[in-house]
Amino acid sequence: MQSTRFILINTSHAGNVGATARAMKVMGFSDLVLVAPRFADVLCHEEAIAMASGAADILARAQVVPTLTAALEGVDFACATAMTPRDFGPPTHEPRSLFADLAAREAAPRLALVFGSERYGMSNEDVYRCHAVLSIPTHPDYGSLNLAQAVQLLAYDLRQAIGGFTVQPRAAAPDAADARAVQGLLEHLQAALIDIGYLDPAAPKKLIPRLNQLFNRAGLTHEEVHILRGIARQMQKVAPPAGSR
């Protein structure tokens, strides 16, 4: 299922082809086949390349074939995507559960996801050629999805079924302040609070231990310690002379 084929039938908008390539690539899929698209040169169309947004390599490897029969060559299990209920044909499934079932099989099938044209969807004849129909759970009063949106949703669900990608951190882990740094901050704050008259050294009560507990819960970083010590320094600069209080 890693090499799942995405098949677009009679696609009329070049931008949707490019957006489909992008949707596939971000989920780690690359096998794209177009069946009789409106424009024969759609794979190199300016709008398709623009909407691919970095997934032009998917377009470069894509195939254009005349029939669904040709597109399904080598496929073991084809899934139609059709919103309109049919009284005859393959069973309808919610995508996530079907993908999980297929992925759990001892020999995962060579899978194809088949999408119809933007205006008419899939014909009955094309649906009948498939083993299952996928119905994306949408609001019952409005289930209209753009072609590339539908591709993205199914590509995501399939990726999760066969093993999702790990989330990559976008920033380095914070540099946690050690106990010595926190103690230095507490001592500095204590001096500053005394300088501004907020803390009476003769009756400190539990202010500093409470601040210690607060900082421990916060899990301060070294940068945050520097900021707070900078505030303490400024407090000391503007504090009135001891004899004037």
Short mmCIF file of the C-alpha atoms (twelve columns), coordinates in Angstrom:
data_MODEL
# 
_entry.id   MODEL 
# 
loop_
_atom_site.group_PDB 
_atom_site.id 
_atom_site.type_symbol 
_atom_site.label_atom_id 
_atom_site.label_alt_id 
_atom_site.label_comp_id 
_atom_site.label_asym_id 
_atom_site.label_seq_id 
_atom_site.Cartn_x 
_atom_site.Cartn_y 
_atom_site.Cartn_z 
_atom_site.pdbx_PDB_model_num 
ATOM 1   C CA . MET A 1   0.000   0.000   0.000   1 
ATOM 2   C CA . GLN A 2   3.037   2.255   0.202   1 
ATOM 3   C CA . SER A 3   2.913   2.520   -3.599  1 
ATOM 4   C CA . THR A 4   -0.816  3.247   -3.787  1 
ATOM 5   C CA . ARG A 5   -1.899  4.602   -7.166  1 
ATOM 6   C CA . PHE A 6   -4.018  7.739   -7.367  1 
ATOM 7   C CA . ILE A 7   -6.173  7.763   -10.506 1 
ATOM 8   C CA . LEU A 8   -7.949  10.887  -11.774 1 
ATOM 9   C CA . ILE A 9   -10.605 10.374  -14.446 1 
ATOM 10  C CA . ASN A 10  -11.456 13.091  -17.007 1 
ATOM 11  C CA . THR A 11  -9.931  15.871  -14.954 1 
ATOM 12  C CA . SER A 12  -10.898 19.248  -16.410 1 
ATOM 13  C CA . HIS A 13  -8.853  21.728  -14.352 1 
ATOM 14  C CA . ALA A 14  -5.075  21.696  -14.596 1 
ATOM 15  C CA . GLY A 15  -4.778  23.296  -11.160 1 
ATOM 16  C CA . ASN A 16  -6.491  20.318  -9.562  1 
ATOM 17  C CA . VAL A 17  -3.909  17.990  -11.080 1 
ATOM 18  C CA . GLY A 18  -1.093  20.049  -9.586  1 
ATOM 19  C CA . ALA A 19  -2.827  20.318  -6.216  1 
ATOM 20  C CA . THR A 20  -3.364  16.555  -6.245  1 
ATOM 21  C CA . ALA A 21  0.357   16.013  -6.805  1 
ATOM 22  C CA . ARG A 22  1.089   18.253  -3.835  1 
ATOM 23  C CA . ALA A 23  -1.444  16.443  -1.634  1 
ATOM 24  C CA . MET A 24  0.122   13.110  -2.557  1 
ATOM 25  C CA . LYS A 25  3.705   14.164  -1.978  1 
ATOM 26  C CA . VAL A 26  3.177   15.539  1.518   1 
ATOM 27  C CA . MET A 27  1.797   12.127  2.507   1 
ATOM 28  C CA . GLY A 28  4.605   10.213  0.809   1 
ATOM 29  C CA . PHE A 29  2.820   8.918   -2.312  1 
ATOM 30  C CA . SER A 30  4.020   9.320   -5.874  1 
ATOM 31  C CA . ASP A 31  2.055   7.093   -8.315  1 
ATOM 32  C CA . LEU A 32  -0.330  9.371   -10.237 1 
ATOM 33  C CA . VAL A 33  -2.266  8.272   -13.328 1 
ATOM 34  C CA . LEU A 34  -4.646  10.457  -15.349 1 
ATOM 35  C CA . VAL A 35  -7.373  8.913   -17.463 1 
ATOM 36  C CA . ALA A 36  -8.278  10.974  -20.532 1 
ATOM 37  C CA . PRO A 37  -7.808  14.426  -18.983 1 
ATOM 38  C CA . ARG A 38  -9.387  17.423  -20.695 1 
ATOM 39  C CA . PHE A 39  -5.971  18.786  -21.668 1 
ATOM 40  C CA . ALA A 40  -3.478  16.333  -23.151 1 
ATOM 41  C CA . ASP A 41  -0.553  18.477  -21.920 1 
ATOM 42  C CA . VAL A 42  -1.966  18.930  -18.415 1 
ATOM 43  C CA . LEU A 43  1.126   17.523  -16.705 1 
ATOM 44  C CA . CYS A 44  3.264   20.385  -18.002 1 
ATOM 45  C CA . HIS A 45  0.513   23.010  -17.838 1 
ATOM 46  C CA . GLU A 46  1.611   26.219  -16.120 1 
ATOM 47  C CA . GLU A 47  -1.273  26.129  -13.639 1 
ATOM 48  C CA . ALA A 48  -0.634  22.487  -12.742 1 
ATOM 49  C CA . ILE A 49  3.034   23.171  -12.037 1 
ATOM 50  C CA . ALA A 50  2.178   26.254  -9.983  1 
ATOM 51  C CA . MET A 51  -0.386  24.393  -7.868  1 
ATOM 52  C CA . ALA A 52  1.995   21.469  -7.387  1 
ATOM 53  C CA . SER A 53  4.139   23.867  -5.334  1 
ATOM 54  C CA . GLY A 54  7.294   21.794  -5.160  1 
ATOM 55  C CA . ALA A 55  5.725   18.493  -6.189  1 
ATOM 56  C CA . ALA A 56  6.571   18.870  -9.884  1 
ATOM 57  C CA . ASP A 57  8.479   15.590  -9.671  1 
ATOM 58  C CA . ILE A 58  5.158   13.804  -9.106  1 
ATOM 59  C CA . LEU A 59  3.822   15.394  -12.296 1 
ATOM 60  C CA . ALA A 60  6.991   14.473  -14.196 1 
ATOM 61  C CA . ARG A 61  6.546   10.780  -13.318 1 
ATOM 62  C CA . ALA A 62  2.758   10.709  -13.804 1 
ATOM 63  C CA . GLN A 63  1.139   8.763   -16.639 1 
ATOM 64  C CA . VAL A 64  -1.697  9.688   -18.974 1 
ATOM 65  C CA . VAL A 65  -3.745  6.723   -20.255 1 
ATOM 66  C CA . PRO A 66  -6.923  6.523   -22.367 1 
ATOM 67  C CA . THR A 67  -9.039  4.228   -20.175 1 
ATOM 68  C CA . LEU A 68  -9.622  3.214   -16.573 1 
ATOM 69  C CA . THR A 69  -8.760  -0.346  -17.606 1 
ATOM 70  C CA . ALA A 70  -5.257  0.786   -18.489 1 
ATOM 71  C CA . ALA A 71  -4.965  2.820   -15.282 1 
ATOM 72  C CA . LEU A 72  -5.888  -0.197  -13.145 1 
ATOM 73  C CA . GLU A 73  -3.262  -2.474  -14.647 1 
ATOM 74  C CA . GLY A 74  -1.374  -4.202  -11.840 1 
ATOM 75  C CA . VAL A 75  -3.864  -3.088  -9.173  1 
ATOM 76  C CA . ASP A 76  -5.299  -5.654  -6.735  1 
ATOM 77  C CA . PHE A 77  -7.884  -3.517  -4.955  1 
ATOM 78  C CA . ALA A 78  -9.514  -0.388  -6.380  1 
ATOM 79  C CA . CYS A 79  -11.495 2.109   -4.302  1 
ATOM 80  C CA . ALA A 80  -13.960 4.421   -5.998  1 
ATOM 81  C CA . THR A 81  -14.739 7.806   -4.489  1 
ATOM 82  C CA . ALA A 82  -18.386 8.598   -5.093  1 
ATOM 83  C CA . MET A 83  -20.768 10.800  -3.122  1 
ATOM 84  C CA . THR A 84  -23.994 9.682   -4.796  1 
ATOM 85  C CA . PRO A 85  -25.440 6.474   -3.284  1 
ATOM 86  C CA . ARG A 86  -26.007 3.643   -5.755  1 
ATOM 87  C CA . ASP A 87  -28.457 0.776   -5.450  1 
ATOM 88  C CA . PHE A 88  -25.996 -1.565  -7.135  1 
ATOM 89  C CA . GLY A 89  -22.265 -1.953  -7.018  1 
ATOM 90  C CA . PRO A 90  -19.454 -2.446  -4.504  1 
ATOM 91  C CA . PRO A 91  -20.024 -1.854  -0.771  1 
ATOM 92  C CA . THR A 92  -19.500 1.612   0.681   1 
ATOM 93  C CA . HIS A 93  -16.931 2.116   3.442   1 
ATOM 94  C CA . GLU A 94  -15.685 4.857   5.696   1 
ATOM 95  C CA . PRO A 95  -12.063 5.373   4.524   1 
ATOM 96  C CA . ARG A 96  -10.206 5.102   7.819   1 
ATOM 97  C CA . SER A 97  -11.667 1.753   8.831   1 
ATOM 98  C CA . LEU A 98  -11.251 0.220   5.372   1 
ATOM 99  C CA . PHE A 99  -7.629  1.347   5.131   1 
ATOM 100 C CA . ALA A 100 -6.910  -0.124  8.553   1 
ATOM 101 C CA . ASP A 101 -8.432  -3.431  7.449   1 
ATOM 102 C CA . LEU A 102 -6.431  -3.518  4.217   1 
ATOM 103 C CA . ALA A 103 -3.190  -2.585  5.988   1 
ATOM 104 C CA . ALA A 104 -3.699  -5.400  8.520   1 
ATOM 105 C CA . ARG A 105 -3.895  -8.092  5.870   1 
ATOM 106 C CA . GLU A 106 -0.977  -10.491 5.713   1 
ATOM 107 C CA . ALA A 107 -0.360  -9.544  2.091   1 
ATOM 108 C CA . ALA A 108 -1.399  -5.918  1.648   1 
ATOM 109 C CA . PRO A 109 -2.991  -5.413  -1.772  1 
ATOM 110 C CA . ARG A 110 -1.695  -3.139  -4.470  1 
ATOM 111 C CA . LEU A 111 -4.198  -0.335  -3.925  1 
ATOM 112 C CA . ALA A 112 -5.704  2.319   -6.201  1 
ATOM 113 C CA . LEU A 113 -7.828  5.297   -5.212  1 
ATOM 114 C CA . VAL A 114 -10.014 6.398   -8.103  1 
ATOM 115 C CA . PHE A 115 -11.449 9.918   -8.418  1 
ATOM 116 C CA . GLY A 116 -13.982 11.126  -10.962 1 
ATOM 117 C CA . SER A 117 -14.202 14.390  -12.850 1 
ATOM 118 C CA . GLU A 118 -14.853 17.662  -11.040 1 
ATOM 119 C CA . ARG A 119 -18.251 18.148  -12.665 1 
ATOM 120 C CA . TYR A 120 -19.729 14.668  -12.899 1 
ATOM 121 C CA . GLY A 121 -17.845 12.480  -10.473 1 
ATOM 122 C CA . MET A 122 -17.527 8.823   -11.431 1 
ATOM 123 C CA . SER A 123 -19.796 7.050   -13.888 1 
ATOM 124 C CA . ASN A 124 -21.638 3.929   -12.765 1 
ATOM 125 C CA . GLU A 125 -19.529 1.834   -15.105 1 
ATOM 126 C CA . ASP A 126 -16.307 3.101   -13.511 1 
ATOM 127 C CA . VAL A 127 -17.645 2.546   -9.999  1 
ATOM 128 C CA . TYR A 128 -18.624 -1.040  -10.881 1 
ATOM 129 C CA . ARG A 129 -15.016 -1.773  -11.829 1 
ATOM 130 C CA . CYS A 130 -13.912 -1.073  -8.252  1 
ATOM 131 C CA . HIS A 131 -13.897 -3.323  -5.202  1 
ATOM 132 C CA . ALA A 132 -15.178 -0.721  -2.755  1 
ATOM 133 C CA . VAL A 133 -16.621 2.772   -2.584  1 
ATOM 134 C CA . LEU A 134 -15.137 5.274   -0.159  1 
ATOM 135 C CA . SER A 135 -17.412 7.855   1.435   1 
ATOM 136 C CA . ILE A 136 -15.646 10.643  3.314   1 
ATOM 137 C CA . PRO A 137 -17.670 11.465  6.447   1 
ATOM 138 C CA . THR A 138 -18.843 15.040  5.881   1 
ATOM 139 C CA . HIS A 139 -21.685 17.170  7.178   1 
ATOM 140 C CA . PRO A 140 -24.923 15.516  6.008   1 
ATOM 141 C CA . ASP A 141 -26.228 18.781  4.547   1 
ATOM 142 C CA . TYR A 142 -23.109 19.659  2.576   1 
ATOM 143 C CA . GLY A 143 -20.521 17.150  1.471   1 
ATOM 144 C CA . SER A 144 -19.025 18.899  -1.552  1 
ATOM 145 C CA . LEU A 145 -15.241 18.605  -1.639  1 
ATOM 146 C CA . ASN A 146 -12.775 19.968  -4.150  1 
ATOM 147 C CA . LEU A 147 -10.938 17.151  -5.947  1 
ATOM 148 C CA . ALA A 148 -7.571  17.903  -4.357  1 
ATOM 149 C CA . GLN A 149 -9.207  18.234  -0.931  1 
ATOM 150 C CA . ALA A 150 -10.655 14.741  -1.280  1 
ATOM 151 C CA . VAL A 151 -7.257  13.418  -2.354  1 
ATOM 152 C CA . GLN A 152 -5.611  15.049  0.663   1 
ATOM 153 C CA . LEU A 153 -8.091  13.599  3.141   1 
ATOM 154 C CA . LEU A 154 -7.800  10.069  1.777   1 
ATOM 155 C CA . ALA A 155 -4.017  10.290  1.462   1 
ATOM 156 C CA . TYR A 156 -3.811  11.329  5.106   1 
ATOM 157 C CA . ASP A 157 -6.074  8.532   6.333   1 
ATOM 158 C CA . LEU A 158 -4.145  5.989   4.280   1 
ATOM 159 C CA . ARG A 159 -0.809  7.253   5.563   1 
ATOM 160 C CA . GLN A 160 -2.030  6.915   9.144   1 
ATOM 161 C CA . ALA A 161 -3.200  3.354   8.448   1 
ATOM 162 C CA . ILE A 162 0.109   2.180   7.010   1 
ATOM 163 C CA . GLY A 163 2.293   4.129   9.439   1 
ATOM 164 C CA . GLY A 164 2.270   7.885   9.818   1 
ATOM 165 C CA . PHE A 165 5.297   10.148  9.793   1 
ATOM 166 C CA . THR A 166 6.763   11.368  13.054  1 
ATOM 167 C CA . VAL A 167 6.356   15.040  13.882  1 
ATOM 168 C CA . GLN A 168 9.632   16.868  13.309  1 
ATOM 169 C CA . PRO A 169 10.457  19.596  15.860  1 
ATOM 170 C CA . ARG A 170 10.662  23.067  14.285  1 
ATOM 171 C CA . ALA A 171 12.816  24.527  17.040  1 
ATOM 172 C CA . ALA A 172 15.565  23.284  19.309  1 
ATOM 173 C CA . ALA A 173 14.549  21.995  22.710  1 
ATOM 174 C CA . PRO A 174 14.729  24.732  25.348  1 
ATOM 175 C CA . ASP A 175 17.865  24.928  27.461  1 
ATOM 176 C CA . ALA A 176 16.443  24.261  30.928  1 
ATOM 177 C CA . ALA A 177 17.935  26.255  33.764  1 
ATOM 178 C CA . ASP A 178 19.650  24.197  36.443  1 
ATOM 179 C CA . ALA A 179 19.152  24.567  40.192  1 
ATOM 180 C CA . ARG A 180 22.199  26.818  40.528  1 
ATOM 181 C CA . ALA A 181 20.847  29.272  37.975  1 
ATOM 182 C CA . VAL A 182 17.441  29.363  39.653  1 
ATOM 183 C CA . GLN A 183 19.052  29.895  43.058  1 
ATOM 184 C CA . GLY A 184 21.089  32.790  41.661  1 
ATOM 185 C CA . LEU A 185 17.886  34.311  40.274  1 
ATOM 186 C CA . LEU A 186 16.133  33.963  43.643  1 
ATOM 187 C CA . GLU A 187 18.989  35.666  45.447  1 
ATOM 188 C CA . HIS A 188 19.020  38.470  42.894  1 
ATOM 189 C CA . LEU A 189 15.232  38.932  43.115  1 
ATOM 190 C CA . GLN A 190 15.366  38.915  46.891  1 
ATOM 191 C CA . ALA A 191 17.890  41.753  46.860  1 
ATOM 192 C CA . ALA A 192 15.865  43.717  44.303  1 
ATOM 193 C CA . LEU A 193 12.603  43.274  46.229  1 
ATOM 194 C CA . ILE A 194 14.315  44.530  49.372  1 
ATOM 195 C CA . ASP A 195 15.704  47.537  47.443  1 
ATOM 196 C CA . ILE A 196 12.235  48.598  46.232  1 
ATOM 197 C CA . GLY A 197 10.707  48.081  49.657  1 
ATOM 198 C CA . TYR A 198 8.490   45.162  48.704  1 
ATOM 199 C CA . LEU A 199 10.254  42.611  50.925  1 
ATOM 200 C CA . ASP A 200 11.059  43.265  54.568  1 
ATOM 201 C CA . PRO A 201 14.243  41.291  55.349  1 
ATOM 202 C CA . ALA A 202 13.272  41.279  59.002  1 
ATOM 203 C CA . ALA A 203 9.976   39.509  58.199  1 
ATOM 204 C CA . PRO A 204 10.380  37.780  54.853  1 
ATOM 205 C CA . LYS A 205 7.641   35.263  55.589  1 
ATOM 206 C CA . LYS A 206 7.581   32.665  52.789  1 
ATOM 207 C CA . LEU A 207 7.874   34.896  49.723  1 
ATOM 208 C CA . ILE A 208 11.188  33.529  48.446  1 
ATOM 209 C CA . PRO A 209 10.295  29.831  49.017  1 
ATOM 210 C CA . ARG A 210 6.995   30.464  47.214  1 
ATOM 211 C CA . LEU A 211 8.861   32.057  44.312  1 
ATOM 212 C CA . ASN A 212 11.179  29.048  44.340  1 
ATOM 213 C CA . GLN A 213 8.194   26.706  44.004  1 
ATOM 214 C CA . LEU A 214 6.717   28.877  41.254  1 
ATOM 215 C CA . PHE A 215 9.937   28.782  39.239  1 
ATOM 216 C CA . ASN A 216 10.254  25.015  39.729  1 
ATOM 217 C CA . ARG A 217 6.739   24.486  38.363  1 
ATOM 218 C CA . ALA A 218 7.420   26.836  35.458  1 
ATOM 219 C CA . GLY A 219 10.550  24.948  34.423  1 
ATOM 220 C CA . LEU A 220 12.538  28.063  33.574  1 
ATOM 221 C CA . THR A 221 15.025  28.122  30.717  1 
ATOM 222 C CA . HIS A 222 18.395  29.862  30.977  1 
ATOM 223 C CA . GLU A 223 17.097  32.609  28.696  1 
ATOM 224 C CA . GLU A 224 14.105  33.191  30.974  1 
ATOM 225 C CA . VAL A 225 16.430  33.364  33.987  1 
ATOM 226 C CA . HIS A 226 18.448  36.048  32.173  1 
ATOM 227 C CA . ILE A 227 15.267  38.016  31.443  1 
ATOM 228 C CA . LEU A 228 14.110  37.916  35.058  1 
ATOM 229 C CA . ARG A 229 17.542  38.903  36.325  1 
ATOM 230 C CA . GLY A 230 17.504  41.789  33.871  1 
ATOM 231 C CA . ILE A 231 14.204  42.915  35.388  1 
ATOM 232 C CA . ALA A 232 15.746  42.619  38.861  1 
ATOM 233 C CA . ARG A 233 18.698  44.764  37.790  1 
ATOM 234 C CA . GLN A 234 16.372  47.441  36.455  1 
ATOM 235 C CA . MET A 235 14.389  47.352  39.702  1 
ATOM 236 C CA . GLN A 236 17.611  48.015  41.603  1 
ATOM 237 C CA . LYS A 237 18.557  50.873  39.295  1 
ATOM 238 C CA . VAL A 238 15.307  52.762  39.880  1 
ATOM 239 C CA . ALA A 239 14.968  51.885  43.565  1 
ATOM 240 C CA . PRO A 240 15.224  54.954  45.864  1 
ATOM 241 C CA . PRO A 241 18.302  55.180  48.075  1 
ATOM 242 C CA . ALA A 242 17.981  53.126  51.223  1 
ATOM 243 C CA . GLY A 243 18.024  56.186  53.487  1 
ATOM 244 C CA . SER A 244 15.166  57.912  51.647  1 
ATOM 245 C CA . ARG A 245 12.605  55.123  52.221  1 
# 
